[in-house]
Amino acid sequence: MTPDAVVRLVASCVLQYPGDYFHDELPRLRAALAGAPAEQAAGLGSFLDETEALTPIELCARYTSTFDTRNRRCLYLTWWVDGDTRRRGLSLVRLKRIYRDFGLEYTGEELPDFLPVALEFAARTEEAGTRLLQEHRAGLELLRLALTESDSPYAPVLEAVCATLPGPSPETRAEAKALARNGPPQELVGAGSALEPFGPGLDMPSDLPVGLPLGRPTDLPWPQAPKRPIEMKDAVA
């Protein structure tokens, strides 16, 4: 597993709803960071140190108050490009198909555009996963900036994720918004306007490789919790 893959997998774990078991997994997550780049490992390590001092109730309360759409801190990638429109349904179908084409069957309760889901995919299938994250780069950068502006402890986690992608991150919201053009569209039913101003469609890009076999890696530092909000398993043909 590459250093960038380790960063993505650890970030995937800490960006899930923490629940009661999160503190039990801190040693495993810290051990995994030994394989991450120094700068990202330091940022993620500081987040783990800070969260260790919180009770499970405090950690869950902070999580739910941090991530929402009202304050532009949304963990659902297609929201940033499709907003709350019918277009988003096609994007979600497309994501499930991408996962399956790479041998993964998504069976979790969360939507397939949930950032931790995409990060696990990007850790396990790096080339295609990087392309998927790049496709949603604007939303990731806007989320990073929103967390930074609110002085959120989760900001270093998004900084580490964005650092795994090619090229520099935007320094301002204006630069990030330029990537997203006009931001997430609003539903315009009956207004004579298109519902599909931008964003991914149902058809996959022609240059995205599909159908590659993928076995389950044995070195994933994934929490061994009784119940987990994300569940990806090898697809059965």
C-alpha positions, 0 to 999 in steps of 0.5 A, a space after each residue: 500500500 502506498 503512502 497516499 493510500 494509507 492517508 486516504 484509508 485513515 481519513 476514511 475511518 476518521 470521517 465516518 460517524 465515530 460511534 462508541 468504538 472510535 477510541 478503541 481504534 486509535 492505536 490501530 490508526 496511529 500505527 497505520 500512519 507510520 506508512 504515511 508521508 510525514 506532513 500528512 501523518 503529523 496532521 492526522 496524528 494531531 487530529 487523533 491526539 485531539 479526539 482522544 481527549 473527548 468522550 464518545 458523546 462529545 466526539 459524536 456531537 462535534 461530528 454532527 455539528 460540523 458536517 452539514 449542507 447549511 454551512 457548506 460542510 457536506 461529506 457527500 461529493 455529488 452534492 457539490 456538483 449536483 446540489 439537491 437536484 434529480 441529476 444527483 440520482 444519476 451520479 449516484 448510480 454511476 458511482 455504484 457502477 464504478 465501484 462494481 466495475 472494479 470488483 467492489 460491491 457497495 452494500 452500506 447504508 450511506 450513499 455511495 458518494 459519502 466521502 469515506 466510501 470514495 476514500 476507501 475506494 481511492 485507497 484500494 484502487 489508486 489510479 481510478 480512485 484518484 481520477 474519481 477524487 479529482 473529478 470532485 476536487 472542487 467540492 473537496 477543496 471547498 470543504 477543506 476551506 470551510 473547515 479551515 475557516 471555521 477552525 475545525 479540528 477536521 481541517 487537517 484531515 481534509 488537508 491530508 486528503 487533498 495533498 494526495 491529489 495532483 497539483 496544488 490546492 486552491 488558496 482561496 474560496 474564489 479559486 476553489 469555486 472557479 473549479 466548480 463554476 457556479 457551485 451546486 445547482 438548485 432544482 429548477 422544476 418548471 422554470 424552463 432551465 436545464 437540470 444538468 448544468 454540469 457534473 458527471 452523467 450516467 456514462 463513465 468517462 471513456 478514459 477511466 479503466 474498467 473491469 480490472 480484477 481487485 482482491 481484498 488487501 490484507 493490510 487495510 487498517 480498517 476498524 473491526 467494529 461490530 457494526 460499520 456504516 460503510 460496507 464494501 465487499 468483493 463483488 460476485 460476478 
